[in-house]
């Protein structure tokens, strides 16, 4: 049977040295890039409809 976690998170420590050596960002999505992605995938009309729906939800 597995032991329950006693510490916050996943229950293990991250080695900061190894993270600094091997860790790298593989994906970066800014708000502008998200907008262009939605326009490319769904089209301008759908992107504007999503924007309008988001603004009215506030």
C-alpha positions in Angstrom: 0.0 0.0 0.0 1.2 3.5 -0.8 2.1 5.9 2.0 0.1 9.1 2.1 2.0 12.4 1.5 3.0 14.1 4.7 4.3 17.3 3.0 2.7 19.7 0.6 2.9 19.1 -3.1 3.8 15.7 -4.6 5.9 14.6 -1.7 9.4 14.9 -3.1 12.1 17.6 -3.3 13.2 19.2 -6.5 17.0 19.3 -6.9 17.6 23.0 -7.8 21.0 22.3 -9.2 19.7 19.7 -11.7 16.7 21.9 -12.5 19.1 24.8 -13.3 21.3 22.5 -15.4 18.6 20.6 -17.3 15.4 22.5 -16.9 14.2 24.5 -19.8 10.9 26.1 -20.9 9.4 24.2 -23.8 6.2 26.2 -24.3 5.5 29.9 -24.0 2.0 31.3 -24.7 1.4 35.0 -24.3 -2.0 36.6 -24.6 -1.1 37.9 -28.1 0.0 34.5 -29.3 -3.2 32.9 -28.0 -5.2 35.4 -29.9 -3.4 34.6 -33.2 -3.7 30.9 -32.5 -7.5 31.2 -32.1 -7.8 33.3 -35.3 -5.7 30.7 -37.2 -7.6 27.7 -35.9 -11.2 29.0 -35.6 -11.3 32.0 -37.9 -11.7 35.7 -37.2 -15.5 35.6 -36.8 -15.3 32.9 -34.1 -12.4 34.7 -32.3 -14.5 37.9 -32.2 -17.5 36.0 -30.9 -15.3 34.5 -28.1 -14.0 37.9 -27.2 -17.5 39.4 -27.0 -18.7 36.5 -24.9 -15.8 36.9 -22.6 -16.4 40.6 -22.2 -20.1 40.2 -21.4 -19.3 37.5 -18.7 -17.5 40.1 -16.6 
